[in-house]
Amino acid sequence: MIDSSPAVIVGASGCLYAFQERRLLVHCPKSNEWQFLDKLPKGDEGISPPLCITSNGSRLVVTGTCNADEDSHRMYWYHLPAAESCEGPRRRGIWEALPVDIQFLGLTHASCIVEV
C-alpha cells in the first residue's frame, strides 16, 4: 500500500503502476489496493529509487541514478507480465538495461507529466 513518501504513478496495459522507494507496485481494482510486484535491480547495475517512470505499451521506462555512481543515470525497460487476476501470487516482469543517451534522458524526464 502507498502510505508514505511520494510515489510516481503511471498507467500501462490497463493497470496503474507505482514506485515506492525501490518497490514496484500494481493497483488491483477488485480490492482497491496496491500490491507488490517487483523490486528495482540491485548492486552496481541497479538504480536508486526512480527519478522518472513512463510507459510504452506493455513496458515501463524507468530512469534513476546508478547505485555505483550518483552522477550517472541508468535506464531500464520493465517488460510487464501478462495481465492476470489480482488474486494470488503475481508473476514478475523482466528488467532490460537501456543505453543512456543524455538527450533521450531529458525527453524521458519531460514525458513524466501526468495527463488527466
N, C-alpha and C positions, 0 to 999 in steps of 0.2 A: 504494500500500500504506500502511496505517496503521502508521507506525513511530516517530512522535514526537508529542508534545503530546496532550492529551486530545481525544478525538473524541466527538461526540454521534451516537448510532446510533438509527435509527427504522425500523420496518417499514411498508411501503406497497405495495399492489398485488403482494404475493407476493415482494417483494425487500427487502433491507436497504440502507439509505442512511445515509451518514455524512458529516459535515463535518470537514475537517481544515484549519484556518485558513480560507481563502476558497474552498477546493475542495470540491465535492460529489462524493462517490464512491459507487459502487454495487458491491455484493458479487456476484461471479459464482460460483454454487455449483459449476459444472462445473470451474473451475480453482482454486476456493477462494482467490481473490484479490480485492482491492479495485481497481476500475478507475475512472479519472477520467471523470466525466460532464459537469460544468459548473462555472462559477465564479459567485460572487456578483456582482450588479451593481456597477459601479464608479462613481466620480465622486460628485457631491453627492447623487444619487438612490440611491446604494448604501448598504450596511451593512457594518459591521466583521464579523469572524467571529461567527457566530450565538451569541446567548445561549440560545436555545431553538429546538428543532425538534420538531414533532409532525406527525402525518399525518391526513388526512381523505379516505379513499377513494384516488383516484388523484392526490392533491395533497399536497404538503408545506406546512406553515405554518411560516415561518421568521421569527424576530424577532432584531433586533440593534440596536446603536446606530448612528445616522446617521454617515456619513463627514463630513458638513458640520457637525454639531453633536453632540458627545459626550453632551450632556444630553438629547437627543431619541432616540426609538426609531422604528423603521420595521418594518413587517410586509410580507411577501410571500407570495403563493400561488406555489408552483412546480408547474405542471401537468406531471406526469411524461410522458415519451414513451411510446408504445405499447411493450408488453413485446416484447423481441427476444432473440435469442441473444446470449450474451456474447462471441461471436467476431466479430471485425471491428469497424469503427467504429460507434459508437452515435450515435443522433440525440439532440439536446438537447431539453430541455423548454422551457416558456415561463414567464418571470417576470411576475407581475402584482402591482403595488403594492396594498396594502390600506390603507384609512383606519385610523388608530390611535386606539382608544378606550382610555384608560388602565385602565379596569376590565377590558376584554377582554384587555389585555396581561397583567394579573395572572393571569387564568384560564389563558391560554396557557402562561405560565411554570409554573403549578401543574400543568398536564397533562403536563409533561415528566418524569413519574415512570415508571420502567421497570416494566412489568408482566411477571412471569415466570410 
